[in-house]
Amino acid sequence: MSEGLYLFCLARLSRLPTLPLEGKGLDGQSPLEVAGFQDLAAVWSPVPLEDFCGPEAEERLRDLTWIGPRVIRHQEVVAGVMRRSPVLPTRFGTIFSSWANLEKVLKRHHDAIAGFLERITGSEEWAVKGMLDRCGAKEKLFSLTQAREAERLEALSPGKRYFQEQRLRAACDQELQQWLQEICRKLWTDLRDYAADVRERRLLSREATGSDNDMVLNWAFLVPEETVPGFQARIKEANRGYGEHGLVLECTGPWPPYSFCPALDLESEA
């Protein structure tokens, strides 16, 4: 059975003083290894190549009972290294057939990797998702509009009043969308002041999030450690102001800086 090198992440060699690292590899049994290349450290563990290559591997990678614990272990290892050093995390399933192949990649991209680790030193990735109770927000807005128009509505016949209320509801849909756009622009500007960098990420469906609410924003911020308290306080302030209107910001982190990794061809070379 051929063995490959499963790569978890890259870090600074000088920041990983305890070698070998504590903990186990991808399967929870193999050792967790560190290989040095100049000032870089590659954190890896041995894996059978047949687990990830070939027809049987394709079926295995669709089996959540097999892949789930390994994805979690991948995340745990990266998080553990991140407590010691800035990291460049790799995607799940990045495998090399030999140290020589991995060394070629490190040599080719050394400056970009080292520059990235330098840039993110002292910063953390934080995710901010905006979740909207759309039905509740529409009803809130309609109730306010209805109260504002109460005197005029009461003067109408029941039939005319019904059609006028339907027009008001349609206008509320447009008003809600305009309100959302304005709030998102303001939040982007406000939170950007606390961050060294920011990325806009793909909005996820309700099926993907498992929520009854709509995701209306999905951002990743690279936040210097010293501004994290202010960043979190601004999130709480926003929730106090917008929560009653149906918009809640979910802030999670710190995460490995996946959203800010340079576009390097660190693909598997098994």
N, C-alpha and C positions, 0 to 999 in steps of 0.2 A: 504494500500500500504506500503510494507516494505521499510525502508530506509537503505542505506549502506554508508560507508565512502569512498569517492573517494580520493585517495592519489595522490597528485601532486609531492611532493618531500620531502626530509628530509634535515634539516639544523641544525645549532647550535642555541639552545634556547636563549643563551645569546646575540646573534646578531639580535634577532627580538624583540626589546624593545616595539614596539607598538602593543598591543594586544587588540581586535582582529585586524587582518591585514585589510588594506583598500582594497576595491574591492569586486567583486562578485565571486561566484563559477563557476562550469563547465557550467551551463546553463545560466549564466549571471544574475541570479536572486537570487539564494541561497547564503547564507553568506559564506565567506571564513574563515575557522577556523584554529586554531593552537592548537595542543595537545602536551604537554611536556612529555618526558620520560627521566628522569635523565637530562643529558646535551643536549639531542636531541630534535628537534622540528619536528613534523609531520604536514605538511600543507595539509589540506583536505577540502572538502565540502560535504554536504549531497546530495545523489542522489537516485532516486527510483531504487531499485534493478532490477525491471522488465525492465528498460531501457537497461540493459546489460546482463540479464540472460533470457534464454528461447528462444523458436522458433521465437517469434516476434522480439526479440532483434537481432537475426542474420540478419533478413531482414533490421532492422533499421540501423545496423552497416555497411551495404552496401550502404546506402543512403547518398550520398555526401552532400546533402542539410542539413541533420541532423548532420552528423558526422563532416563535415568541420568546422563549427563555434566552435564546442567543442574542436577539435584538436588545433585550433588557441588559444582558451581560455586557454587550458592546457599550451601551450608554453608561453603565456603572464604571467600566474601566476608564472611559474618557473623562467622566466626572471626577474620578479619583486622581487622575493625572492633572486635571485642571486645578486641583487644590494646591499643587506644587509648582506648576509652571503654566505660562500661556500655552495654548494648544491649537494645532490645526487638526480638527477631527476629520476622519475619512468616512466615506459612506459605508454602510453595512455591506459586507461581502467583498471588500477590497483585499485581494490575495495575490501573492507573488510566489513563483515556483522556486525561487532561490534568493539568498541574500544578494547575490551579484546583480540580479534583475532589479531588486529594490534599490540597491546602491546606485545604479544607473539613473534611476528617477530622481534620487536625492541629489546627485551630482548635477543633473540637468536643471533642476529647479531650486538649487540651494539658495540663491540670492532672493528669490521671490518668497520662499518659505521663511527664511530668516527675517526678511523685511516685514512679513505679515506678523510673525511672533513679536517683533519689536513694536509694531503699530498697535496691537491689541493688549500689550502689557498694561496692567492696571485698569482694564476695562472689562465689562461683562455684557453678555447679550441678554436682553429682556424682551419678552414678547408681550404685545398689547393687542387684545382682540376686543372689538366693540360688538356687543350682542343687543339686538333690538327686539323688544316685544312689540312687533308691528301692529297687531290688532289693538293692544292696549294703548299704544301711542296714538293711533288713529282715533280711538274712542275718547281719549283725553283731549285731543285737539278739537274734535267735533263738539264735545261738551262745552268747551270754552267758546267756540264759535256760536253754538246754539244759545248760550247764555247772553252773548253779546247781541245776538239778533232776536232775542226773545220777544220784545215788544212788537217788532214788525211781523214775526211769524204768527203771533197770537191774533193779529188782525186779519189773517188770511183764512179762507175757507179750508176745511180739512183736506180736500183734494189738492188745492194749490199749495197748501202747507207741506204736504207730502213731497210734491215735486221740487219745491224749494229746498227742503231738507236733503233730498237726493243730490241736488246741485252743490249744496254746501259740503256734503260728504266727498264728492268728487274733487272739489276745490281743496279739501283737507288733505287728500292724497298728494296733490301737487305741493301744497304748503309743507307737508311732512318731508318730502324729498328735498325741497329747498333748504329746510331747516337742517336736515342731515348733512347736506353738502357744506353748509356754512360751519356747522359744528366740527366736521372732520377737518376742514381747512384750519380752523382755529386750534384744534388739538394738535395737528401735525406741526404747526408753527410753535406752539407752546412747548411741546415735548422735545422737539428738535433742539431747543436751546440747552437741554440737559445732556445731549448725546454727541458723541464724536462722529457717528454715522448712523444712517437709518435706511431700512429697506421696506418696500411695500410688498407684501406677500399675497398669494392667491386667496380669494375668499372661498370658504368651504361651505358646502351644502348642509342642511339640517341633518341629513343622513350621516354625513361624515363627522359632524360635531356631536351628534346625539342629543341636540338641544331642540326645544320647541321654539326658540327664538332665532332670528336671522342674523348671520354674521355680516356686519356692514363695514368693518375695517379689520385689517390683519397686518400689523406692522412689527418689525423687529428693530430694536434700538441697541447700538453699541454704546454703553453708558460707562463713563469713568467712575470708579468706585466712590470718589468723593462727592459725586453729584447724584448717586443713587437715592439718598434720603429725600432730596428735593424732587426728584423724578417720581418717586412713590407718593409723595405728598400731593403732587399735582394730579395724579391719578385719583386719589381719594377725594380731592376737591371737585374734580370733574364728576365723579359718581354722586356726590352730594347734590350737585347742581342739575345733572341730567337724569339721575335715577328715577325721579318721579315722573319723567316724561317717557320712560320705557327704555332708555339707553344705559347700559351698564358696561364699563370697561373691565376686562379681566386681564390682570397683569401677572405674569409668571416669569420666574428666573431665579438666579442666573443660570443660563444655558451655555454649553459650548458654542463658540461663534460660527455655527454652520452657515448662517445667513450672510456672513461677511468673508468667507474663504475665497481666496483668489481662484480664478478659473484655470487650474492646472490639470494636466492629463495624468492624474494619479489613479488611472484605471488598473484593474487587475491585470497582472501579467503571469497568469498561472500556466 
